Amino acid sequence: MSATATSLAVGSILSVVALAALVGNVLLLVVFGRSRRLHTYSPTTCFIANMAVVHILAVLLCNVPTIAAALSGDWAMGQAMCMVQTFFRTLALFLQAHTLSVLAFERYLRICRPLKHEEVFSGTVVNIILSGLWFCDTIIALNPFYGWGKIMYHQDGYVCDLDWVKSESLLIFTTLVALVVPLAASAACFIAILRKVLRLRKRVSPDSSAEDESPSLQQEEEQANNNQETYAEKLRRQEYRLQRLLQTHEMGTGSKPVAEKIPLDIKGKGKEGQSESDSEFEDLPPPRTEMEHSRREAELRAWKMRHRPREVALAKTTLLLGVAFLICWFPYFVVTYVESYALVNTAAGTLITLVLVHLSTAVNPYLCLLHSHKYRRHCRRTLSCKRAL
């Protein structure tokens, strides 16, 4: 295939990818902003919307100039636009990687430490985290403008990027900051989530009994006295002790289980940094006795436990987004290291990594569409111009 035919084919493929990325990310933001149930201030929604904004900027400032260069066969937008493309390309890489890491940590706290999640991921803290990500990643992406690295146009990839052959130290730094550290942090969070889910499934399996799973109250207190426990561990132990006392009391009185008394339709809307389940019990009068207070706490905890599968499903979606990011960007680093250290020009590998990097801006909305039933339902209502839920 001639060089002209190759450039036209690459430009056409990248144009389709850019169009799909714009449509998908804009639709995701519209659905999140239009649907009240998705618009509710949720850390997961905020982080996914943040990545959608990053991808839209990457399409407009990085992908479109590359498409123009591929279709025309040369770069005709000057050195200033070349520097802008390199900056936003690097910024998008850092923001995607770090946002996914924070999202994995948020899922870990939500599933494994729900009480700590309510303290950490409040509305103000989420805004601070997002602002910090943009500020820090912008500073890191400006490294070539400080003299660390040289920007050049790569004819084989129709893109402006750093000259990695002359910037080996910057290549290693970028690999650590954008790939190794976020991947290790996300992997640790997902391993902890998997262990927690397996323990929960084992606890509710028919082959296991409550007596075999958990120690007695006296054994718990003896273990707590022997081991130095933190305040959070002490709080969780006391909650579990109150729940078991309440269950024992109800079994003696012959009343129904607590979980059956929780309403199926929670219509309350929580305040900022507060879940809907918390607002359900907010309007109740203050408890008159310690037993009544313990009962309400147990009801709230039981309702949250019933909805934990939804949180696990969101964790699976987050894992899929992380795997997609790794598939799109890992070949780019492999080809870059091969060209930098082996001094081998892999033109075919460069074109493949170019398409994969462009795909990284388009896959997130469609993964959410395929994996999230709630998002599909809201998308259908948005596209059919029905009233938002």
C-alpha positions as CSV (number, residue, x, y, z in Angstrom):
1,M,0.0,0.0,0.0
2,S,1.4,3.4,-0.9
3,A,2.0,6.1,1.6
4,T,-0.9,8.2,0.4
5,A,-3.3,5.3,0.6
6,T,-2.0,4.5,4.1
7,S,-2.5,8.0,5.3
8,L,-6.0,8.2,3.9
9,A,-7.0,4.9,5.5
10,V,-5.6,6.0,8.9
11,G,-7.3,9.3,8.6
12,S,-10.6,7.7,7.8
13,I,-10.4,5.3,10.7
14,L,-9.4,8.0,13.2
15,S,-12.2,10.2,11.9
16,V,-14.8,7.4,12.8
17,V,-13.2,6.9,16.2
18,A,-13.2,10.7,16.9
19,L,-16.9,11.0,15.9
20,A,-17.8,8.0,18.1
21,A,-15.8,9.5,21.0
22,L,-17.5,12.9,20.7
23,V,-21.0,11.4,20.5
24,G,-20.5,8.9,23.4
25,N,-18.9,11.3,25.8
26,V,-21.3,14.2,25.1
27,L,-24.2,11.8,25.5
28,L,-22.8,10.5,28.8
29,L,-22.5,14.1,30.2
30,V,-26.1,14.9,29.0
31,V,-27.5,11.8,30.6
32,F,-25.7,12.5,33.9
33,G,-26.8,16.1,33.9
34,R,-30.4,15.3,32.8
35,S,-31.2,12.3,35.0
36,R,-31.8,13.2,38.6
37,R,-31.0,9.7,39.9
38,L,-27.6,9.8,38.1
39,H,-27.2,13.5,38.8
40,T,-27.3,12.9,42.5
41,Y,-23.9,14.0,43.9
42,S,-22.1,10.7,43.7
43,P,-18.3,10.3,43.6
44,T,-18.5,7.6,41.0
45,T,-20.6,9.9,38.7
46,C,-18.2,12.8,39.2
47,F,-15.1,10.8,38.3
48,I,-16.6,9.2,35.2
49,A,-17.9,12.6,34.1
50,N,-14.4,14.1,34.7
51,M,-12.9,11.5,32.3
52,A,-15.6,12.3,29.8
53,V,-14.5,16.0,29.8
54,V,-10.9,14.9,29.5
55,H,-11.7,12.7,26.5
56,I,-13.7,15.5,24.7
57,L,-10.7,17.9,25.1
58,A,-8.4,15.2,23.9
59,V,-10.5,14.6,20.8
60,L,-10.7,18.3,19.9
61,L,-7.1,19.2,20.7
62,C,-5.2,16.0,20.0
63,N,-7.2,13.7,17.7
64,V,-8.5,16.3,15.2
65,P,-5.0,17.7,14.4
66,T,-3.7,14.1,13.9
67,I,-6.6,13.4,11.5
68,A,-5.9,16.6,9.6
69,A,-2.2,15.6,9.3
70,A,-3.0,12.1,8.2
71,L,-5.5,13.2,5.5
72,S,-3.2,15.9,4.2
73,G,0.0,13.9,4.5
74,D,1.9,16.5,6.4
75,W,1.7,18.7,9.5
76,A,0.6,22.2,8.4
77,M,-0.5,23.8,11.7
78,G,2.8,25.2,12.9
79,Q,5.0,24.6,16.0
80,A,2.6,26.2,18.4
81,M,-0.2,23.8,17.7
82,C,2.4,21.0,17.8
83,M,3.3,22.0,21.4
84,V,-0.4,22.3,22.3
85,Q,-1.2,18.8,21.0
86,T,1.8,17.3,22.9
87,F,0.7,19.0,26.1
88,F,-2.9,17.9,26.0
89,R,-2.0,14.4,24.9
90,T,0.2,14.0,28.0
91,L,-2.3,15.7,30.2
92,A,-5.1,13.4,29.0
93,L,-2.9,10.3,29.7
94,F,-2.1,11.4,33.3
95,L,-5.7,12.4,34.0
96,Q,-7.1,9.1,32.8
97,A,-4.7,7.0,34.8
98,H,-5.0,9.0,38.0
99,T,-8.8,9.4,37.8
100,L,-9.2,5.6,37.4
101,S,-6.9,5.0,40.4
102,V,-9.0,7.4,42.6
103,L,-12.1,5.7,41.3
104,A,-10.8,2.3,42.3
105,F,-9.9,3.6,45.7
106,E,-13.4,5.0,46.0
107,R,-15.0,1.6,45.2
108,Y,-12.7,0.0,47.7
109,L,-13.9,2.3,50.5
110,R,-17.5,2.0,49.5
111,I,-17.5,-1.8,49.6
112,C,-14.9,-2.7,52.2
113,R,-15.2,0.4,54.6
114,P,-18.5,2.1,54.0
115,L,-18.4,4.1,57.2
116,K,-15.0,5.6,56.2
117,H,-16.3,6.2,52.7
118,E,-19.0,8.6,54.0
119,E,-16.3,10.6,55.8
120,V,-13.7,10.7,53.0
121,F,-15.8,11.1,49.8
122,S,-18.0,14.0,50.7
123,G,-19.0,16.6,48.2
124,T,-16.3,19.1,49.2
125,V,-13.6,16.4,49.3
126,V,-14.5,15.2,45.8
127,N,-14.2,18.7,44.4
128,I,-10.8,19.1,46.1
129,I,-9.6,15.7,44.6
130,L,-10.7,16.7,41.1
131,S,-9.1,20.1,41.4
132,G,-5.9,18.5,42.7
133,L,-5.8,16.0,39.9
134,W,-6.1,18.7,37.2
135,F,-3.5,21.0,38.9
136,C,-0.9,18.3,39.6
137,D,-1.2,16.6,36.2
138,T,-1.0,20.0,34.5
139,I,2.3,20.7,36.2
140,I,3.6,17.3,35.3
141,A,2.5,17.7,31.7
142,L,4.4,20.9,31.4
143,N,7.8,19.2,31.8
144,P,8.8,19.7,28.1
145,F,8.3,23.4,28.5
146,Y,10.8,23.4,31.5
147,G,13.5,22.0,29.2
148,W,13.0,18.3,30.2
149,G,12.3,16.7,26.8
150,K,12.0,17.9,23.2
151,I,8.8,18.1,21.2
152,M,8.9,16.9,17.6
153,Y,6.6,15.8,14.8
154,H,6.6,12.1,14.1
155,Q,5.9,11.5,10.4
156,D,5.1,7.8,10.9
157,G,2.4,8.5,13.5
158,Y,1.1,11.8,12.1
159,V,1.3,13.2,15.6
160,C,3.4,15.6,17.6
161,D,5.0,13.9,20.6
162,L,8.2,14.0,22.7
163,D,11.5,12.8,21.2
164,W,11.8,9.8,23.6
165,V,15.1,8.7,22.1
166,K,16.7,11.9,23.6
167,S,14.6,11.9,26.7
168,E,15.0,8.5,28.3
169,S,14.8,9.8,31.8
170,L,11.5,11.5,31.0
171,L,10.2,8.3,29.4
172,I,11.0,6.3,32.6
173,F,9.3,9.0,34.8
174,T,6.2,9.1,32.6
175,T,6.0,5.3,32.7
176,L,6.1,5.3,36.5
177,V,3.7,8.2,37.0
178,A,1.1,7.2,34.3
179,L,1.3,3.4,34.3
180,V,3.2,1.6,37.0
181,V,2.0,3.5,40.1
182,P,-1.7,3.9,39.1
183,L,-1.8,0.2,38.0
184,A,-0.3,-1.0,41.3
185,A,-2.7,1.1,43.4
186,S,-5.7,0.0,41.4
187,A,-4.7,-3.6,41.5
188,A,-4.4,-3.4,45.3
189,C,-7.9,-1.9,45.6
190,F,-9.5,-4.5,43.4
191,I,-7.8,-7.4,45.1
192,A,-9.1,-6.1,48.4
193,I,-12.6,-5.8,46.9
194,L,-12.4,-9.3,45.6
195,R,-11.4,-10.7,49.0
196,K,-14.2,-8.8,50.6
197,V,-16.8,-10.0,48.2
198,L,-15.6,-13.6,48.5
199,R,-15.9,-13.4,52.3
200,L,-19.4,-12.0,52.1
201,R,-20.5,-14.8,49.7
202,K,-19.0,-17.4,52.0
203,R,-20.8,-15.8,55.0
204,V,-24.2,-16.2,53.3
205,S,-23.6,-19.6,51.7
206,P,-26.0,-22.4,52.9
207,D,-23.1,-24.6,54.0
208,S,-21.9,-22.1,56.6
209,S,-23.6,-21.3,59.9
210,A,-23.6,-18.1,61.9
211,E,-22.0,-19.9,64.8
212,D,-19.1,-21.1,62.6
213,E,-18.5,-17.7,60.9
214,S,-18.3,-15.3,63.8
215,P,-17.0,-15.6,67.4
216,S,-19.1,-15.0,70.4
217,L,-19.5,-11.6,72.0
218,Q,-17.2,-12.5,74.8
219,Q,-14.5,-13.8,72.4
220,E,-14.8,-10.5,70.5
221,E,-14.2,-8.5,73.6
222,E,-11.3,-10.7,74.7
223,Q,-9.7,-10.4,71.3
224,A,-10.2,-6.6,71.3
225,N,-8.6,-6.3,74.7
226,N,-5.6,-8.4,73.7
227,N,-5.0,-6.6,70.4
228,Q,-4.6,-2.8,70.1
229,E,-7.4,-1.7,67.8
230,T,-8.1,1.6,66.1
231,Y,-11.1,3.8,66.6
232,A,-12.7,2.6,63.3
233,E,-12.2,-1.1,64.2
234,K,-13.7,-0.4,67.7
235,L,-16.7,1.3,66.1
236,R,-17.3,-1.5,63.6
237,R,-17.1,-4.1,66.4
238,Q,-19.6,-2.2,68.6
239,E,-22.0,-1.9,65.6
240,Y,-21.7,-5.6,64.9
241,R,-22.3,-6.4,68.6
242,L,-25.4,-4.2,68.7
243,Q,-26.7,-5.8,65.6
244,R,-26.2,-9.3,67.0
245,L,-27.9,-8.3,70.3
246,L,-30.8,-6.9,68.4
247,Q,-31.2,-10.1,66.3
248,T,-31.0,-12.2,69.5
249,H,-33.7,-10.0,71.1
250,E,-36.0,-10.3,68.1
251,M,-35.6,-14.1,67.9
252,G,-36.7,-14.3,71.5
253,T,-39.8,-12.1,70.9
254,G,-40.8,-13.9,67.7
255,S,-40.8,-10.7,65.6
256,K,-39.9,-10.6,61.9
257,P,-36.4,-10.0,60.7
258,V,-35.2,-6.4,60.5
259,A,-34.5,-6.5,56.8
260,E,-38.1,-7.2,55.9
261,K,-39.2,-3.9,57.5
262,I,-37.0,-1.8,55.2
263,P,-39.0,0.0,52.5
264,L,-38.3,-1.1,49.0
265,D,-38.7,2.3,47.5
266,I,-36.5,4.9,49.1
267,K,-37.9,8.3,48.0
268,G,-35.8,10.5,50.2
269,K,-33.1,12.5,48.7
270,G,-30.0,12.8,50.8
271,K,-28.0,16.0,51.4
272,E,-24.6,16.6,49.9
273,G,-22.2,13.9,50.9
274,Q,-25.1,11.8,52.2
275,S,-26.6,8.7,50.7
276,E,-30.3,8.2,50.0
277,S,-30.5,5.5,52.7
278,D,-29.3,8.0,55.3
279,S,-32.0,10.5,54.4
280,E,-34.7,7.8,54.8
281,F,-34.1,7.8,58.5
282,E,-33.3,11.5,58.8
283,D,-36.9,12.6,59.3
284,L,-37.7,10.1,62.0
285,P,-38.1,11.4,65.6
286,P,-35.1,11.0,67.9
287,P,-34.9,7.6,69.6
288,R,-36.2,7.4,73.1
289,T,-34.3,4.3,74.2
290,E,-31.0,2.8,73.5
291,M,-32.7,-0.3,72.1
292,E,-34.7,1.8,69.6
293,H,-31.6,3.6,68.5
294,S,-29.8,0.3,68.0
295,R,-32.8,-1.0,66.0
296,R,-32.6,2.0,63.7
297,E,-28.9,1.6,63.2
298,A,-29.4,-2.1,62.4
299,E,-32.2,-1.3,59.9
300,L,-30.0,1.2,58.2
301,R,-27.1,-1.2,58.0
302,A,-29.3,-4.0,56.7
303,W,-30.7,-1.8,54.0
304,K,-27.2,-0.8,52.9
305,M,-26.1,-4.4,52.9
306,R,-29.1,-5.3,50.6
307,H,-27.9,-2.8,48.0
308,R,-24.2,-3.8,48.2
309,P,-24.5,-5.8,44.9
310,R,-25.1,-2.5,43.1
311,E,-21.8,-1.2,44.5
312,V,-20.0,-4.4,43.4
313,A,-21.5,-3.9,39.9
314,L,-20.1,-0.4,39.8
315,A,-16.7,-1.8,40.9
316,K,-16.9,-4.2,37.9
317,T,-17.6,-1.3,35.6
318,T,-14.6,0.5,37.1
319,L,-12.4,-2.6,36.5
320,L,-13.5,-2.7,32.9
321,L,-12.6,0.9,32.4
322,G,-9.2,0.3,33.9
323,V,-8.6,-2.8,31.7
324,A,-9.6,-0.8,28.6
325,F,-7.2,2.0,29.5
326,L,-4.4,-0.5,29.9
327,I,-5.1,-2.2,26.6
328,C,-5.1,1.1,24.8
329,W,-2.0,2.6,26.3
330,F,0.3,-0.3,27.2
331,P,1.2,-1.1,23.5
332,Y,2.2,2.6,23.1
333,F,4.8,2.3,25.9
334,V,6.1,-1.0,24.5
335,V,6.6,0.4,21.0
336,T,8.2,3.6,22.5
337,Y,10.7,1.6,24.6
338,V,11.5,-0.6,21.5
339,E,12.2,2.5,19.4
340,S,14.1,4.3,22.1
341,Y,16.4,1.5,23.3
342,A,16.6,-0.9,20.3
343,L,16.6,2.0,17.8
344,V,14.2,0.0,15.6
345,N,11.6,2.0,13.6
346,T,8.4,0.0,13.8
347,A,6.0,1.8,11.4
348,A,3.3,-0.8,11.7
349,G,3.5,-0.8,15.5
350,T,3.3,3.0,15.5
351,L,0.1,3.1,13.5
352,I,-1.5,0.4,15.7
353,T,-0.7,2.2,18.9
354,L,-1.9,5.5,17.3
355,V,-5.4,3.9,16.7
356,L,-5.4,2.3,20.2
357,V,-4.6,5.6,21.8
358,H,-7.4,7.3,19.9
359,L,-9.7,4.5,20.9
360,S,-9.0,5.3,24.6
361,T,-11.1,8.4,24.2
362,A,-14.1,6.5,22.9
363,V,-14.4,3.3,24.9
364,N,-15.6,4.6,28.3
365,P,-19.2,5.6,27.4
366,Y,-19.8,2.5,25.4
367,L,-18.5,0.2,28.2
368,C,-20.9,2.0,30.6
369,L,-23.7,1.5,28.1
370,L,-23.0,-2.2,27.8
371,H,-22.4,-3.0,31.4
372,S,-24.7,-0.7,33.3
373,H,-28.5,-1.4,33.0
374,K,-29.3,1.9,34.8
375,Y,-27.2,3.9,32.3
376,R,-28.9,2.1,29.4
377,R,-32.3,2.9,30.7
378,H,-31.5,6.6,31.2
379,C,-29.9,6.7,27.7
380,R,-33.1,5.4,26.1
381,R,-35.2,7.9,27.9
382,T,-32.8,10.7,26.9
383,L,-32.7,9.7,23.2
384,S,-36.5,9.3,23.1
385,C,-36.9,12.7,24.7
386,K,-38.9,11.3,27.6
387,R,-39.1,12.9,31.0
388,A,-36.0,12.3,33.1
389,L,-36.2,10.0,36.1
